[in-house]
Amino acid sequence: MARALTLHYHYGLPLSKVPPVIESMSGIELSQSALTQAAGGYCAEGGNIHKAYEQLREEIRQAPVVNTDDTGW
């Protein structure tokens, strides 16, 4: 699942193309729906990504200086 989501979110592979790539590399069958549900679970309150996001927000709140990204990313 981590490899599949990395292909999508880090490398920009469209979500619909991730399952066939994973299957060709590993033989593991995934559905696009399974990937979407997994990502949603990680981002939901209490999920790993949500926890990391909250921790980063707290660090920024306490930082003496914060550099902004004005590019919109």
C-alpha positions as CSV (number, residue, x, y, z in Angstrom):
1,M,0.0,0.0,0.0
2,A,2.8,2.4,0.8
3,R,4.5,1.8,-2.5
4,A,1.2,2.3,-4.3
5,L,0.4,5.6,-2.6
6,T,4.0,6.7,-3.1
7,L,3.6,6.2,-6.8
8,H,0.5,8.4,-6.8
9,Y,1.3,11.1,-4.3
10,H,5.1,11.4,-4.7
11,Y,5.7,10.5,-8.3
12,G,2.3,11.8,-9.7
13,L,1.2,8.5,-11.3
14,P,-2.6,8.8,-11.9
15,L,-4.5,6.7,-9.3
16,S,-6.2,4.7,-12.1
17,K,-2.8,3.5,-13.3
18,V,-1.3,2.6,-10.0
19,P,-3.1,-0.8,-9.6
20,P,-1.8,-2.3,-12.9
21,V,1.7,-1.1,-12.1
22,I,1.7,-2.7,-8.7
23,E,0.3,-5.9,-10.1
24,S,2.9,-6.1,-12.8
25,M,5.7,-5.5,-10.3
26,S,4.5,-7.7,-7.5
27,G,1.5,-9.8,-8.6
28,I,-0.6,-8.1,-5.9
29,E,-4.0,-7.0,-7.1
30,L,-5.3,-3.7,-5.8
31,S,-8.3,-1.6,-6.8
32,Q,-8.4,2.1,-7.2
33,S,-11.1,2.2,-4.5
34,A,-8.8,0.4,-2.0
35,L,-6.1,3.0,-2.6
36,T,-8.6,5.8,-2.1
37,Q,-10.0,4.3,1.1
38,A,-6.5,3.7,2.5
39,A,-5.4,7.3,1.8
40,G,-8.6,8.5,3.4
41,G,-7.9,6.5,6.5
42,Y,-4.3,7.8,6.8
43,C,-5.6,11.4,6.5
44,A,-8.6,11.0,8.8
45,E,-8.4,12.2,12.4
46,G,-6.2,9.8,14.3
47,G,-4.5,8.6,11.1
48,N,-0.7,8.7,10.6
49,I,-0.8,11.6,8.2
50,H,-3.2,13.6,10.3
51,K,-1.0,13.1,13.4
52,A,2.1,14.2,11.4
53,Y,0.2,17.2,10.1
54,E,-0.9,18.3,13.6
55,Q,2.7,17.9,14.9
56,L,4.0,20.1,12.1
57,R,1.4,22.7,12.8
58,E,2.5,22.8,16.5
59,E,6.1,23.1,15.5
60,I,5.3,26.0,13.2
61,R,3.3,27.7,16.0
62,Q,6.3,27.5,18.3
63,A,9.0,28.4,15.7
64,P,10.6,31.9,16.1
65,V,10.7,32.3,12.3
66,V,8.7,30.7,9.6
67,N,9.6,30.8,5.9
68,T,6.6,30.9,3.6
69,D,6.2,29.3,0.2
70,D,4.6,32.0,-2.0
71,T,4.4,29.7,-5.1
72,G,1.1,28.2,-4.0
73,W,2.4,24.7,-3.5
